[in-house]
Amino acid sequence: MKNSFLSFLILAMGLLSLPVLSQTETDSTLLGLPGDNLDLFAVLDLFQKSKTIEDFEKSLNDEKTGINNLDLDLNNKVDFIKVVTKQDGDDFTFVLQVDVSEKEIQDVAVILISKDKNEKVIMQIVGDKDLYGKDYVVEPQATATPAVTANPGYVGPEPVTVSVPATTTVVVVESAPIVQYVYSPVYVPYVPPYYYGFYPPYFAAFTVVAVGVYHHNNYYHHGGYYGGHGNTVVIHNTNNYNNYNNSRNSSNTVNHNNANGNYSGNKASTNQSRGSSASPSTSQSKGSSASTRPSTKPSTSQSKGSSASAKPSTSNKSSSSASRSNYSSSSASRSGSMGSPRGGGGGGRRR
């Protein structure tokens, strides 16, 4: 009986570990940057399927689509991404931005649409270097159909009598609803009315999920697109991209978090998923010094310091006094922590 129960327990533990193993396979492609929480393959796929810029912005920030998992201010809540449009003749740029604080804006990525000399529409999305590193470009990919060769010696049912050569399906970007819209006479550049602390009624800040789970849920978007790092994808319309770079936004808070490794491996998000509801102190312990959220760390240090300095007690009364002293110190520490403002001007985010 014991052996059968032990076997069942081992089997159950093995089945429960399968999702974890599947996540580690996708984790090998992570950048260790905040961009890991916004899959640009999924973003470009959603963009092509949207009818207007407003529709794209709304779907991008909808919890149901599961595409936006970005948390630049490390408050454990998904940031609202607004879309700013710019036009220069037949060249369009759609800039994805996050208001990190009242005074700081961080560009996330830019979608470039333009026409070449043959009037062919080109579409690419370029990740911001602060979030994805340099040269992170994604674009639609042509799909190939393998060749079919008839076998004259086959005598079974339904033989293949005609050989079919391999073919390549060219992605016609012009057929995308949003491309037809921006090149139509009715197109009007969209200017989002939102800013830090003021977001549309449909947006309710939701908790970020583990980066492994996030990648697993969005990997199916990668079909039909290629790019990222370690490839030969280059920016086609460099003039359009260079014009965008002249007004690119970069946040000091994001740069500070990057420099201190606070986004490295998205450990805060991963721990959050493992615990399902990680407390702010969990994220703080990962080195999120810029956000300065309430933390139990000072009380922990105080407890350790008291333990190290305390001498072995020979009476319950002495132990009780030490305990009350530690509690008082811990309360004072928490009070000081709760009263401190958030770094980078990001305190009081309401979403």
Rosetta blueprint (number, residue, H / E / L):
1 M L
2 K H
3 N H
4 S H
5 F H
6 L H
7 S H
8 F H
9 L H
10 I H
11 L H
12 A H
13 M H
14 G H
15 L H
16 L H
17 S L
18 L H
19 P H
20 V H
21 L H
22 S H
23 Q H
24 T H
25 E H
26 T H
27 D H
28 S L
29 T L
30 L L
31 L L
32 G L
33 L L
34 P H
35 G H
36 D H
37 N H
38 L E
39 D L
40 L H
41 F H
42 A H
43 V H
44 L H
45 D H
46 L H
47 F H
48 Q H
49 K H
50 S L
51 K L
52 T L
53 I H
54 E H
55 D H
56 F H
57 E H
58 K H
59 S H
60 L H
61 N L
62 D L
63 E L
64 K L
65 T L
66 G L
67 I L
68 N E
69 N L
70 L L
71 D L
72 L L
73 D L
74 L L
75 N L
76 N L
77 K E
78 V L
79 D L
80 F L
81 I L
82 K E
83 V E
84 V E
85 T E
86 K E
87 Q E
88 D E
89 G L
90 D L
91 D E
92 F E
93 T E
94 F E
95 V E
96 L E
97 Q E
98 V E
99 D E
100 V L
101 S L
102 E L
103 K L
104 E L
105 I E
106 Q E
107 D E
108 V E
109 A E
110 V E
111 I E
112 L E
113 I E
114 S E
115 K E
116 D L
117 K L
118 N L
119 E L
120 K L
121 V E
122 I E
123 M E
124 Q E
125 I E
126 V E
127 G E
128 D L
129 K H
130 D H
131 L H
132 Y H
133 G L
134 K L
135 D L
136 Y L
137 V E
138 V E
139 E E
140 P E
141 Q L
142 A L
143 T E
144 A E
145 T E
146 P L
147 A L
148 V E
149 T L
150 A L
151 N L
152 P L
153 G L
154 Y L
155 V L
156 G L
157 P L
158 E L
159 P L
160 V L
161 T L
162 V L
163 S L
164 V E
165 P L
166 A L
167 T E
168 T E
169 T E
170 V L
171 V L
172 V L
173 V H
174 E H
175 S H
176 A L
177 P H
178 I H
179 V H
180 Q H
181 Y H
182 V H
183 Y L
184 S L
185 P L
186 V L
187 Y L
188 V L
189 P L
190 Y L
191 V L
192 P L
193 P L
194 Y L
195 Y E
196 Y L
197 G L
198 F E
199 Y L
200 P L
201 P L
202 Y L
203 F L
204 A L
205 A L
206 F L
207 T E
208 V L
209 V L
210 A L
211 V H
212 G H
213 V H
214 Y H
215 H H
216 H H
217 N H
218 N H
219 Y H
220 Y H
221 H H
222 H H
223 G L
224 G L
225 Y E
226 Y E
227 G E
228 G E
229 H L
230 G L
231 N L
232 T L
233 V L
234 V L
235 I L
236 H L
237 N L
238 T H
239 N H
240 N H
241 Y H
242 N H
243 N H
244 Y H
245 N H
246 N L
247 S L
248 R L
249 N L
250 S L
251 S L
252 N H
253 T H
254 V H
255 N H
256 H H
257 N H
258 N H
259 A H
260 N L
261 G L
262 N L
263 Y L
264 S H
265 G H
266 N H
267 K H
268 A H
269 S H
270 T H
271 N H
272 Q H
273 S H
274 R H
275 G H
276 S L
277 S L
278 A L
279 S L
280 P H
281 S H
282 T H
283 S H
284 Q H
285 S H
286 K L
287 G L
288 S L
289 S L
290 A L
291 S L
292 T L
293 R L
294 P L
295 S L
296 T L
297 K H
298 P H
299 S H
300 T H
301 S H
302 Q H
303 S H
304 K H
305 G H
306 S H
307 S H
308 A H
309 S H
310 A L
311 K L
312 P L
313 S L
314 T L
315 S L
316 N H
317 K H
318 S H
319 S H
320 S H
321 S H
322 A H
323 S H
324 R H
325 S H
326 N H
327 Y H
328 S H
329 S H
330 S H
331 S H
332 A H
333 S H
334 R H
335 S H
336 G H
337 S H
338 M H
339 G H
340 S L
341 P L
342 R L
343 G H
344 G H
345 G H
346 G L
347 G L
348 G L
349 R L
350 R L
351 R L
